[in-house]
Amino acid sequence: MTRPPLETALGALAVAGPGGPTLVPATTRQLTDALQILASQGARLNAQVQLSLGELKHVSKVDPKGGTAEVGGGLTLAPLDAALATHQLMVGPLSPRAKALTLAEFLEGPDAGLRSIPGGGRLEPLCLAITAVLPDGRVYRSHPSPRSAAGPDLVALMLGGQRRLGVITEAVVRCFPFASERRSQVFSFPSADAFVSALMACLADGVWFESVRVETRSDRAQVELNCLGTHEAIDRDFNTIGRRAFDVGGRPTGRLSGEFPAADGTPGTQWEEQEATWDAVREAVASFRPLELHRLSLASVIARGEIAGMPMTRAGEWSATSAALAVAIDPRGVLGGAP
């Protein structure tokens, strides 16, 4: 049986499947060759051809002192954390959904590679530098130097770009020292306002939360606060938490009842992860809705529960500016064009 022209042109760069060929590059160079073939054939990713980065799962050049590692875009974040632990490093607190993503999916998707960091309730990109293949097959490599020194680059377009402006094949990941301890404590707050006020004050003070669970019982918000770090850092964090809780009428209390429902993967359920504002968190808690919070920052949180937020599956929600950039960078639509 004669193979279709596109499959013949791709050759060993793709594997056949019921939905058509899938690119399975083992190196950045192979992806370059594949995209150039797609352009010559007038084909598009996510249409005539799918892409899997499953062969790009390496962890190399780990620098424990500098806290960096070079990681392939196809490696899932949970296994990455396990691999870094052998070097006394870690990625840091992630939500359950984020742990199941590949590095490329985390960087290119709605997370835009952002995670919470200790100190000031800020978010920072997981990566210091990236290697990406552009639609015309050229390879772009950014440099792990301060942006003020390096000047403008394409990283801001790639992060959160939904793989429409380039395909990230590798990144230099910024790691944290491995957390030697995790500790939990439950506090009771007199209101949703008091709970949100205390947590935002803790974030501004530099407390590093791994996750937070909250439910309302007897008109008080019962909150399980989970922190990670060294023994000394956690002692400092919980001293801060205790002080901020006391300032708004909070107090230590017993454990929360039961376990928070596990994510069932069904889109549209109340347990789906969403990005939410603190105002939305306050409203949900005041309405007696249980929540689980991750990636806590002063700007926003990732929440699971019945809350007014933006689902972390925002494919297709592009601005006119982003769509115009996609057309300018990828006029042939090799990477699929704007959603």
Secondary structure, 3 states (H helix, E strand, C coil): CCCCHHHHHHHHHEECCCCCCEECCCCHHHHHHHHHHHHHHCCCECCCEEECCCCCCCEEEEECCCCEEEEECCCEHHHHHHHHHCCCEECCCCCHHHHCCEHHHHHHCCCCCEEECCCCCCEEECEEEEEEECCCCCEEECCCCCHHHHCCCCHHHHCCCCCCCCEEEEEEEECEECCCEEEEEEEEECCHHHHHHHHHHHHHCCCCEEEEEEEEECCEEEEEEEEEECHHHHHHHHHHHHHHHHHCCCEECCCCCCCCCCCCCCCCCCCCEEEECHHHHHHHHHCCCCEEEECCCCCCEEEEECCCCEECCCCCCCCHHHHHHHHHHCCCCCCCCCC
